[in-house]
C-alpha cells in the first residue's frame, strides 16, 4: 500500500494566492486545505492533523507570527512562513516563534515546493520497535537519537522540524565544533535572496531557541556550547 499524501494547510487572506497555491500543490501530489485567516486556521487545526502549514505573516486580525506561537504550544507541525520581501526582522521573529523556514514574497512556486519537501524530509521517522534506543544525556534532558525525541524527565520536549535536524547533526558529531556555515549546508537551506550571512543569523536564532529547551541556564550553556572561532558544539554527559 502506498504512503498517504502529506496534508498541507495554506493560511492566507488573499483568496487568489490561496487558490493558486492550492492548485499548484495538489498538482504536486499533496492533499491541501485552506484557511482565510488565523481564526479559520485555528478551527481547522482543532479538528484535523496536518503535515505542514504554509502561513502568511501579514494578515488582518491575528498575524502569522502569533498563530505560529499558538501552534507551537501544542503541536510539532512544521510551519513555513511567507514574509514580505526584505523584512528580515519579521523573519527572525517568526523563527523565534517556532517557524521552521521562511520564504520571501514574491517567490517561485517551485522554490516553495522544494522547501516544503526539504522540511518534510527532516521530520523524524519512527524507529524500529526491536531496536535498542540510543540516548544522549544532557543533564536532566535526554535525547533519543533513533526516534529524534527529546525528554525532560517524563515530559516530552516538543521540537520543530529544524530543531530535529539540528539535533541529528549534533548527535552525529558529539564533542565536535560545527561552524555556522557547515550547519547552514547540513540543514539544506538554500541561500536565496538574503545571502549566506542572513542564513547564518537564522542558524543563531535556531541555536538560541534550542538552548532554551536543553539548558538550565540558556545564557550560560553547558551542553550546547559556543566554541570561539569555531562554531557550536554539543557536549553530552
Beta strands, then each sheet from edge to edge (+ up, - down):
strand 1: 7-11
strand 2: 31-35
strand 3: 52-56
strand 4: 78-83
strand 5: 101-104
strand 6: 135-138
strand 7: 141-144
strand 8: 149-152
strand 9: 155-157
strand 10: 224-227
strand 11: 231-234
sheet 1: 2+ 1+ 3+ 4+ 5+
sheet 2: 6+ 7- 8+ 9-
sheet 3: 10+ 11-
end
